[in-house]
Amino acid sequence: MMNLPTYITGLRVLLIPILVIVYGLPMPGSHWAAALIFVLGGVTDWVDGYLARSLGQTSRFGAFLDPVADKLMVVIALVLVIGFNQLHSLVFAVIIIVGREIIVSALREWMAELGKRHFVAVNALGKWKTTSQMVAVTLLILYQPGQTLLLIIGGVSLYIAAVLTVWSMWLYLRDAWVEINS
C-alpha cells in the first residue's frame, strides 16, 4: 500500500544514487552537498516514521522498505567515504557495522517466521546507535584530506557507533536466544 510515509521512504531510496554521484564530483562543495543529501535522508527517516504513526498509515511495504532504505544509505555512504579517502583506520568499524546489519536483519526475518518478531523490535539503544552512526557518517562525508580534526571526530564517532552496534546486536541475540530456548 502506497501512502505518504511510504513515498517519503521511497524518496530516501532515490537520494542514494544522487548521494553517490554528488560525492564523487570533482568540484568544490561536492562534499557539503553530499552531506546535505545524507542529512536529508536522515530527516526523511524520522518524518516517514512520525507520519506513519501519527496518521495511522503504517503498511507492510513501508515496514519492509524503511529499514532497507536506512541500511542502504548508511552502508553506501560508508563505502564511499572509505573507498574515496582510503581510510584504512575505519575499515574495522565499517565491517562491524555492516556485519551487524546483516546479522540483525537475518535474525529479525527468522524471528518473524517463528511469529516472535517483537523480541527483536527496535529499542532505545538502537536509536542511540543510529544517531551516532548518522553523526559519524555526516562528518566523514564532509572530510577531505588534510582535515585531521574532522577525521578524528568522525572516526571516534564511528567507533562509538560500532561499539553501540555490537552491544545492541548482543541484546537482540540474547533476547531471541531466551525466547527460542524457552
Protein Blocks (a to p, Z undefined) as FASTA:
>chain_A
ZZfklmmmmmmmmmmmmmmmmmmpccehklmmmmmmmmmmmmmmmmmmmmmmmnopacfk
lmmmmmmmmmmmmmmmmmmmmmmnopaklmmmmmmmmmmmmmmmmmmmmmmmnopmmmmg
ccfklmmmmmmmmmmmmmmmmpcghilmlmmmmmmmmmmmmmmmmmmmmmmmmmmmmmmm
ZZ
